[in-house]
Amino acid sequence: MTLLLFAGLAYLLGSVPFAMISSWVFQLPDPRTYGSKNPGATNVLRSGKKAAAVLTLLGDAGKGWLAVFLAQSYAPQWGLGEEAVAIAALAVFLGHVFPVFLRFQGGKGVATAVGVLLGLNVWVGLLALATWLLAAYVWRISSLSALVAAALTPLYSIGLLGFEVSTLAVSAMSLLLIWRHQSNIVNLLTGKEGRIGEKKSPE
């Protein structure tokens, strides 16, 4: 029952839509109405307001980190171990991808996954982030960078954490993240995927 409580709270935290919040703060259109129609930092950047994209990025990553941090801090007090942390990590990610506040239509989960990884193990998180940045520098395509990072991150987790329950959570997040990029994969194969910083005016 306590594990369900941890999972439920982490899911609700993950459901907080920072793309919507930042768009409201900066008086921007609903990010679900333009560009990729994805409520995430990359799409908010297409509005031309970099500050809004940064706020979205920090918020989405921050909630991932916070869920893991709270689970690590309070799980031992309830007699729980790493399984509670892993469940909270996966639940906050699922909350972002399938948020109850947006009728289960959320973002791709890249920023939230980075926050989760930094919470689980800072080195795994930094390696994943470095992989994304390197891929973004080379190809200038956000979705491709995310896919490369998602494919390699479970290997980083195995190398640094071993075959622990946290690695299972990391692997599940990576698979879900790749699955959420199905349309991007199609666009990449057909040469239609947009590049980082490419502005698409809100309609």
N, C-alpha and C positions, 0 to 999 in steps of 0.2 A: 504493500500500500504506500509506503514511504517513497519507494522508487517511482511510483506513479505520480506522486506529488512533485518530486524533483522534475520528472519529465514534463508534467503539465505546466509548471511555472516556467521552465526553460522554453517550452513551445510558445507560450503567451509572450514572453520577452522577444523571441524571434519573430513573432507576428507583427511587432511594432514597425510600421512602414516608414522608414526614414526618408525614402524618396518622396513620399507624399508630404511629409512634414516639412522637408526642406523646400519643396515646391510651393507650399503654402506660405512659408516664411518669406521667400523671395518673390512671391506673387507670380509664379510661373504656371503654365497650363499643367493639367494632370499628365504626368509622364506616360500614362497608358494611352494617350491620344496622339502621340507622335513618335517618329523614329522607329525603334524596334518595338515600341509599346510595352517595354519592360520596365517595371518600377525599380530601377537600379541606378547606380552612380554613372555608369557609362552612358546610359540613355539620357539621364539628366544633363550630362555634359553637352549633349547635342542641342540643348536649349540655348547654349552660348553663355550660360552663367556658371563659371568655374567654381565660385564659392558655394553654390548650391550642390554641385557635384561632390565637392570636398566634404561638405556637411553630411551628405548621404553616405559617402564612403566611410567616414569616421563613425557615423552612427551604426551602420550595418556591421562594420568590423567590431566596434565596441560592444554591441550586444552579444556577439559570439564569444568574445573574451570574457565578458561579465558573467555569462551563464556558467562557463567553466570555472571561473574563479570562485563564484558562490558555491558551486557544488564541491569544489576542493576544500573550501573553508568550513562548510557545514555538514557534509556527508559523514565525516568521522563522528560528529556529535550524535548522529542518529544510528551509529553502529554500522555504517555503510562504507564500502571501499571504492576501488577504482571503477567498479561497474556503474555506480551512481554518476560519476564524473563522465564516463563514456556515454551514458544514456542522456545526460543533460547536454553534452556536446552535439549529439545527433539530433536531439529534440529541438534545440535552438535553431539548427540549420533547417530542419523540416518546417519550423515555424516561419522562417523567412521565405522558403520556397512555396509553402502552402499556407499562407497566413489566414487565420480565421477572420481578421478584420478586412480583408480584401477578397472575400469569397473564395479563398484558397488559390488565388491567382497572383503569385508573388514573383520575386526576382529569380535570377539564375543561381545566386548563392555564393558568388566568388568572394566578395568582401567578408561576408559572415564566416565563410570557411576559413579565411586567413585569420580572423579574430579567434576562432575556435582553436586553430592550430597553435597560435601564439600562446594561448592559455594552457593547452595540453603540454607543449614543449616549445620553448622559444626558438630552439635551433631548427626544429621541424618547420615552424612557422616562417622563420627567416629564409630557409632554403626554398620553401614554396614561393615566397614573395620574390626572392631573387630570380627564381626560374621564370616567374611571370614577367618581371621587369626585363630580363634578358631577351625573352621571346618577343616582348612588346617592342623593344629597341630594334630587334632584327626585322620583324615583320610588320610592326605598326597595326596589328589586328588584335583587338582585345579578346575576342572569342578564341582565337587560335592560341593565344598566350595562356588563357584559362585552361584549355584542353591539354596543352603540354604540361602545365603545372599539375593538373589533376591526375594525369597519367603517371607522373613521377613521384608525387607526394607519398603514396603508400610505400614506395621503396625507401624514401627517407625515414618514414615512421618505423619500418621494420628494422632499418639500420640503427636507429637511435633509441627506439623504445622496445624493440623485440616483438615477438608475436604475443602481445598483450591485448587486453580488451580495448584499449584506446586505439590500437592499430586497426582493429575491426571497425571501430567507429569512423576512423579516418578513411578506410577503404570504402565503406558504405557511402560516405559523403562524396568521395571522388567519383564513384559510379553514378550517383544521382546527379552530380554536377555535369558529367559528360552526357547523361541522358537528357538533361534540361537544355543542352546545347544542340539538340537534333536539327533544328531549323538552321542554326549557324553552320553546322557541318555541311548541310546541303548547299548553303550559300557559298561556303568555302570551296566546295567541289565545282561549283558553277561560276566561280569568280565574281560573285555578287556581294560578298561580305564587305561592310563598310570598315573604314580605318579609324583609328583613334584620333579624336579631335575633329572628325568630319561632321560639320554642322548640318542638321536637317531642321529646317524651320518648322515650328509647331503649326499645325493646321488649325 
